[in-house]
Amino acid sequence: MTDVQYADVEPQGERHYRASIPKLKAAVADLAGQNLPFSLHLGDVIDRDFSSFATILPLFTPLGHPVCHLLGNHDFSVKDEMKSRVTATLGMPQDYYAFRHSGVCFIMMDTNDVSTYKYPQGSKEDLAAKAEVAKLTAAKAAKAQPWNGAVSATQLEWLEKQLAAADLAKEPVIVCGHHPLLPADGHQVWNDGELSEILGRHPCVRAYFCGHVHTGAEVVVKGVPFITFKSILQQPDVTAYSVVRLFKDRLVVEGRGREKSREIAFSRA
């Protein structure tokens, strides 16, 4: 699931914020019966107001299995004094982390690491991010948008170590982030080229999963699928989420609602 993006506000265009509650309840009821080991939520569990976490997060409990969250840009659309509490509120061990299940490593990236919304206004992190946006804007880059972010040098170094270890162990890896790397449509990570280059040189990487773009997308590069899953938020009466089953040579997406079902072969298997 991705971009539940709940808020107790009126709809705006195709964003039906209150409708996320009944759709999430229905999705949880379905997934609870699928005998799954865990669920992923790929960012933006709320749209605004820190109090929205208390409304929406308990609705995941009936799944009966862990929910692994990562950070989205709207999760930080809260007052400056509350921003430092978001990671812990989502039950995450830290802003970016890795976990393993059934011989597969899942790397949960923080694509908001460098951004103009994650940190209090005027902080050194905020000023550095604004300088980065200014450079991208001067270069007329379509991705120079306030809702996008970048992965810091420290996190990239951590990622390299995780992937190098997985290569040695011959362990398949699924990398997850909130923002896309592909397609380059203006919604992608600011340093998408650098991050894509890292993923491309490690044979352990099987796929990249993300959210952020509510209409979804899928691009396959050198046998690696970059999948943007569709938001559950759009359209009041139509859902969007998936059951993903991983096999040695392929992944199978069992789509619900707007999310289509398909099978994608791993050329790196």
N, C-alpha and C positions, 0 to 999 in steps of 0.2 A: 504494500500500500504506500501511497505517497500523497502529500499535499492535502490532508484532511482540512487543514487551514480553517478551523472553526473560529467563529466570532459571533457574538450575540448582536448582530446588526442586520439591517435590511440588505437584500441582494443588490449587487452592483454588476450590471451586465450579465455575463454568464456565471458569475461567482455567487452561489447560493449558500451563504455561510451557515445559517441555522440548519439547513437541510443536511449538513454533514453529520449531524447527530443520528438521525434515523438510518442514514446510509451506512455509517460506521457500525451501528448496532447490528444491522442485517449482515454486513460483511463478517463481523466477529462471530455471529451465530453460524454462518456457513463454514468459516475456517476452523472453528472449534470442533467440527465434526470430520475434519480431513486428516486427522492423525499426523499433524505436522510437528516437527521438533521445535520450531520457533517461527516468528514472523519478523519482517523488516518493515520499518516505516522510514522512508527516505527523505524526511525533512518537511518543515512547515506544518507541524501538527496544529498550530494556532495561526491566526492572522494578526492579532493585536491583543493587547491587554493581558497582563501576566495572570490574572484571575481565570482566564480561559483554560489554562492548564488543568486547574482543579475540576473543571467541568468535563473535559474531553478525555483525559488520561485514564480515569477509572473505567471508561467504557471498553478499554482493551482487556480488562481483567478476566472476563468470561472466556477468553481464548484458551485458558488453561495451560499456556506455555509462554516462554519468555518473548518479549518484544524488544528487538534491538533497534534503537533509534539512532539517527544522526541529525546534525544541526542544519536547519534551513534558514534562509534570510528572514522570513516572517516570524520565526521563533524569537527574533531579537527586536521585533517591533513593539518593544515594551519600554518603560521608563528606564533611564540610564542606571539608576540604583538597583534595578532588578536584573540587569543583563548578566551579571556574574553568577546568578542563581539558575540560569536556564539549563546548563549541562546536568547539574545534580537533580533538578526537578524532573528531567527526562530519564533519570535512572542510569545515565551513561557513566562509565568509569572515568572517562576524560573526554576532551573535545574530539580526539581521533583515537582509534583503538583497533585491535584485531581480535578475532575469536575463531575457534575451530569447531567443526562438527563433521563427523563421519569422514575424516581425512581431507576435508576441504577447508581452506583458510578464507575467511571473509574479512576484508580490510575496509573499515568504515572511516572514510576521509572527512576532514572538515574543510569544505571549499569556501568557507566564510572566514578563514584564518586571517586573511588580509581583506578588510572590508570597511565601508563607511558606516555600518550599522551595528556591528558586533560590540563595539567598545564605546564608552562614554564620549560624548562630544568634547573635543579639545584635548583628549588624551594623546599620548605620543603615537599609539596605534592608529587612532582616528586620523591624525594629521598625516601619517605616512601613507595611509590608504587613499586619502584625498589627493596627495601628491601623485600617486600611481594613476588614479583616474585622470588627473590633469594631463599626464604624459600620454595616456591612451587617447584622450580626447584630441590632443594636439596632433596625434598621428591619424586622426579620423577613423579610429577603430570602432566598429559597430558594437563591440562588446563593452565599450566604456560606458556602462550603465550602473546606476546606483544600487540595483538589485543583484548585481553580480559580485563576485569576490575572487580571491586567489588563494593558492596554497603556499604557505611560507617556506623559506629555504630550510628551516628546521624540520618541518613536516616532510618535505621532499627527501631529506636525508634519512629520516625514519622510514619512509616508504621504500627507499632503495634497499635498506637493510632487511626489511621484511620480505621483499621480493627476492633478494639474493639468497636468503635462507630457504625460501620455498623452492627456488630453483635447485638448490643442492639436495633438498629432501624430495624432489620430484613431487611436490605437493601442489595441486591445482588451486588457483586463487580467483576469487570473485572480488573485484574492487567496487566499492559503492561510494557515491558522493551525492550531494544535493544538486549541484549544477552540472549540466552536460559538458562534455568535451567536444562532442560532435552531435549534430551538424553545427557548423559555424554560422549561426543565424542571429548572433547578437545576444544570446542568453548564456553563452558558455563561460567557463572559468577564464579569468583574465590571463593567466599563464597556461592556457590550454595546450599550446605547442610543447612546452617543456614537460608537462605532465604526460601528454600522449607519447612523447619520445621515451620517457621512462617505462611506461607500460609496454611499449612496443619492443623494447630490447630484452624483456624478461619472458622466457617461454612459459613460465608458470601461469601467466595471466590468461584466464579463459574468457572473461567478460567484464564490462563496466556497466553497472546499474545506477540510474539516477532518476530524479524527478524534476521539479522546478518549472518545466514547460508543460503546461496543463494538457495540451493536445497530444503529447507524446511524440516519439520519433524512434527510428532504428537505423543505424549505419553500421556496416560491417567493413572493417579495415584489416587486411592481411589475416583474415580468418577470425578476428576478434570482434564480437558484436558489442556495440555501444547502444544500450537500450535506455531510452527515456520513457518511463512508465507514466501512464495518464493519471491525472489528478482525480481523486474521488469528489472534489469540490464542484466541478462543472455540472450543469444541468440538474434541476431539482429532483427529478424522478429517475435518473439513470446513474448507476454506480460505475466504478472503474477500479478494479484490483485484480490480482492474479494469484494463482498457485503456481510456483515454479518448481519443477522437478529436475534435479541435476543427475546426469549420467556421465560415464567416462567420456563418451564421444559426442554428447549433445546436451542441450537443455530444452525442456519442454515447458512452454508457457500455456497454462490453462486460464484463459482470460474470462473475466466476468464483466458484464455490462459493456462499456465502451472499449475495454481492453480486449484485443483480439487474441485468439489462440493461435499458436504457431510452434514449430519445431526448428531449432537452429543447431546445425552441426558445428562441432569444434574442430577446426583444422589443426589445432595444436595438440589435440589429445594423443 
